[in-house]
């Protein structure tokens, strides 16, 4: 299954290379809902909130209210109160990344509280890796943790995972299928793969692993073939 992505930055839907250099910006954010109408799930990431430089609450709320598909929202979900607010807007699930970690380790205290308040079925954990190691804070801080080594420990705190190969993100050169195979060996929880997916061949290969494919650049440029 293909999952389109809307990454919000300063009120626009953007595509970044490795979370840094903007190479594409769409001003008609709500127009993307019609473009992606045939897909059953949509990911919305508030990049400004993720980077700690403001937020796109107005757009996130409008998308949740108007989208004809299920919406998962991430970016800046740093508290239980924030998660509850986004879910109240109509999000199907919240995507939690950086706050799942504290001082370089799994933030069990926060995760236990989050699951107790909103339910494990409403939580999706993001495991993003660069150079094989988990990255947080908008992919700017690297931890001494490897996704494939900790993913099983995180199973009690989510219903599924969003795993991004940051090294390939936005480059349109294909993703790292071997990394996703290693992740699959460690958990049977649903995984949505992201990061550089550019072809239907990759989508099918990931589907054989039981994974959805979160696609951004290839969809926006209409090059997913």
Steps between C-alpha positions, in 0.01 A plus 500: 500500500619850412465771766536858369676755721429867558794666674404847620742791519384862538153418370618313192538133414869448436745232407843514661821311433599325824279740692709805409501638146157588357467395137123522454219707654124483440285791618161332442526265797132404506509434127726206574210327675321468168819390328555226759131409537541141381742410779349374828769647729680836505801606707523865606823621659532848649865573430498836676373336818754220460783753468365708789441806280126565526221279372243443224203426726248670272593280206530183706153555645346577160655193343374277782151645463478488120706200395299215345756250636649409836762750610805434716665813638857547619743779572525661841293243691692562823230461763190298579295818483626571148424145388147522638442833325609367161286189542204721592547685170426169328838335451485122487839468675782718626855435384749539786873522435738714700305487827521122499862557603661689786872546566582253226279221634140384462267732692296227669336740745350715226399204284322325787308818580412560135366150448302517823332825397433457128528125442770300327282467189520878447882517515747452215869520592751649257839336475717705267858395429798668341826311461328213676430698819175650626462875443263738679424875526421542134775247410763735642600299808647152464467245780717201581206273428422285198139460394525126445638453852227689686187455289387195694529688830264765364224260397293542821469874438355516150276330248750540217824665388602762246862430405690747284831442328619860532811439286272448197228757583412733211782380276288299254768231487306217661475383859702250707304177475759308701445728798127440486558126479706518820222694672242245392706222657471676837126576521166386368339835571382681186770718345466787258826547313622843389804664351582516131232263370477579129361199312211255502761224510608623842140538613436138402820380669397674822148359469651151488658585837157599625581872496321808373698758303492867599576693181564870457728628225416229244127572534538877485716473188275227354796267452380199697512232231 
